[in-house]
Amino acid sequence: MEKKFAMYKGYPLVRKGNQIYYGNMSDEYVCMISILSTKKVKDLEVADNLKVMLALTSERDAASMIVRNTDRNNLYDALEVSYNWLNKTK
């Protein structure tokens, strides 16, 4: 049975706790988005401080796997940066 993942602009999107993985793990690069803090908007917790990292999937050493990183203040901007990075690495 094949698992179905949420998709955003053609790439899988997986969340585990405060970590979001965006991209195909079988590709050379994947983006990792860390939710550093959230704020309450009405009855919903919304991410308002995120660290976006482009990482090599082949590296096992955490220090050498991160290729680029940036900070964003909402999930939409974090996903857009991630999408652009993944498309530039193809």
N, C-alpha and C positions, 0 to 999 in steps of 0.2 A: 504494500500500500504506500503510495507516494504522498509525502506531506505537502500541504499547500501553505505557502507563506503569504503574508500581506505584501503587496507590491506597491512601489512608488516609482513612476516613470520607467518601468521595465526592470527594476532591480528589486530583489527581495529585501524585506525590512523585518528584522527580528529584534524583539526587546526582551531583555532578561534583567529584572530589577531596574536600576538606573542606567543601564548600558544598552545602547541601540546599535545593532550591527546592520549596515546597509551595503549591499552588493553581494556578489557571488563568491563564496569561499573558494571556489575552484579557479577564480581569476587571479591575476598577479597581485591586485590591490583590493582592499575592502576599506570602507569607512567605519570608524567607531565614533559614536556620539555619546559622551558622558553627560548625564543630567546632573549638574552640580547643585542647583537649587530650583525650587518651585514657588509659585505664589498662588493664592486663592483668587479665582475669578468666579463670582457667584458661588456655586456649589462644586466647582471643578478645580482640581489642582493642575496648573499649567506651568510647564518648564519655562524659566526665565533666565537661566544662566547655563550655557552648554559649552562643552569643549569638543571640537570636531577634529578628528585625526585621520589622516590617510595612512594606511599601514600596509606593508608587504605581507602577504599571506604565507610566504615561504620562510620567513624569519621566525625563529623561536626565542630569540633574545629580545626581550621587551625594549631595551634601549635602542637597538638598531632597526626595529620594525617600523617605527614611526617616521614617515617621510615628510609630512607637512602637518601643521596644526593651526587652529585659529579658535577664537571664542565667538559665540553668537548669543543673542538674547531672546531668541524664540526658535521653536522647532522648525518652522517653515524655512527660515534663513539657513539653519544648519543643514537641512536636507538639500536645499538648492546648492549650497557650497559643495556638499558631498557629491551630488549628481554631476556638477561641472568637473570636479576633480576626477571622478571615475571615467567620464567621457574623454577627458584629455589623456588618460593613460592607455586608451585603446589603440 
